[in-house]
Amino acid sequence: MDFNREGLAIEVDFSLPAERVNNGPEYISGTLQNWAERAGIALMYIQPGNPQQNAYIERYNRTVRTEWLGRYHFDSIEDVQDHATRWLWTYNNDRPNIGIGGITPTQKLKNAA
């Protein structure tokens, strides 16, 4: 979420079909495209080769890689899923984010209410 930099979800599995990813034109499923068209929603894509147009998610992905994904060896997919869930909670509730004034995403959302 752009407003408070909240991490909404982390999907971890051996295989992620398009219906679960919906993350860019190469993964967008026909189901999502059809739903958006029926709902009158225009899907907007970043231009190929321009990840800076999606800077928030690129920064978030780098944070995931450097803070936990690239630091550990996992014994099972369940172990990775558990670690991802715990890290996401910490990211949203305990970890100050400089980009939103040194508070957590949860605090930013509460302050807006």
C-alpha positions in Angstrom: 0.0 0.0 0.0 1.5 3.3 -1.1 0.0 5.4 1.7 1.5 3.7 4.8 4.0 1.3 3.1 2.2 -1.7 4.6 3.2 -5.2 3.5 -0.1 -6.8 2.5 1.0 -10.4 1.9 3.9 -12.6 1.1 3.1 -15.7 -1.0 5.6 -18.5 -0.5 5.3 -21.8 -2.4 7.2 -24.0 -4.9 5.0 -22.9 -7.7 2.8 -19.7 -8.0 0.2 -19.9 -10.8 -0.9 -16.6 -12.4 -4.1 -16.5 -10.4 -2.1 -16.3 -7.2 0.5 -13.8 -8.4 -1.2 -11.2 -10.5 2.0 -9.2 -10.5 2.7 -7.5 -13.8 1.7 -8.1 -17.4 3.6 -11.4 -17.7 1.7 -12.9 -14.8 -1.7 -11.2 -15.0 -4.4 -13.8 -15.3 -7.3 -13.6 -17.7 -9.6 -13.9 -14.7 -8.2 -10.6 -13.3 -8.3 -8.9 -16.7 -12.0 -10.0 -17.2 -13.0 -8.9 -13.7 -11.4 -5.5 -14.1 -13.0 -4.9 -17.5 -16.5 -5.9 -16.1 -15.9 -3.6 -13.1 -14.8 -0.7 -15.3 -11.3 -0.7 -13.9 -8.3 0.0 -16.1 -5.2 -2.0 -15.3 -2.1 0.0 -15.5 1.3 -1.7 -16.2 4.8 -0.4 -15.8 6.8 -0.2 -19.0 9.1 -3.2 -19.6 12.6 -2.4 -18.4 11.5 0.4 -16.1 11.3 -1.0 -12.5 11.6 2.5 -11.2 8.0 3.0 -12.1 7.2 0.5 -9.4 9.7 1.8 -6.9 7.7 0.9 -3.7 7.5 -2.8 -4.6 11.0 -2.9 -5.8 12.2 -1.5 -2.5 10.0 -3.9 -0.6 11.3 -6.9 -2.5 14.9 -5.8 -1.8 14.0 -5.5 1.9 12.5 -9.0 1.9 15.7 -10.4 0.3 18.2 -8.6 2.5 16.4 -8.9 5.8 15.5 -12.5 5.8 15.1 -14.5 2.5 18.8 -14.3 1.6 20.1 -14.8 5.2 18.7 -18.2 6.0 18.6 -21.8 4.8 15.2 -23.3 5.3 14.4 -27.0 5.8 10.9 -26.9 4.3 8.4 -24.8 2.5 6.4 -24.6 5.7 9.5 -23.2 7.5 9.8 -20.4 4.9 6.0 -19.7 5.0 6.2 -19.4 8.8 9.2 -17.2 8.7 7.5 -15.0 6.0 4.4 -14.6 8.1 6.3 -13.7 11.3 8.5 -11.2 9.3 5.5 -9.5 7.7 3.9 -9.0 11.1 7.2 -7.5 12.4 7.6 -5.3 9.3 4.1 -3.8 9.7 4.0 -3.5 13.5 7.5 -3.3 14.9 9.9 -2.0 12.3 10.1 1.8 11.8 10.0 2.9 8.2 12.1 5.9 7.4 10.0 6.6 4.3 7.0 7.4 6.4 8.7 9.4 9.1 10.3 6.6 11.2 7.1 5.0 12.4 5.6 1.6 11.5 3.0 1.1 8.8 0.5 0.2 11.4 1.1 3.5 13.3 0.8 5.5 10.1 -2.6 3.9 9.4 -3.8 4.6 12.9 -2.6 8.2 12.8 -4.7 8.7 9.6 -8.0 7.6 11.3 
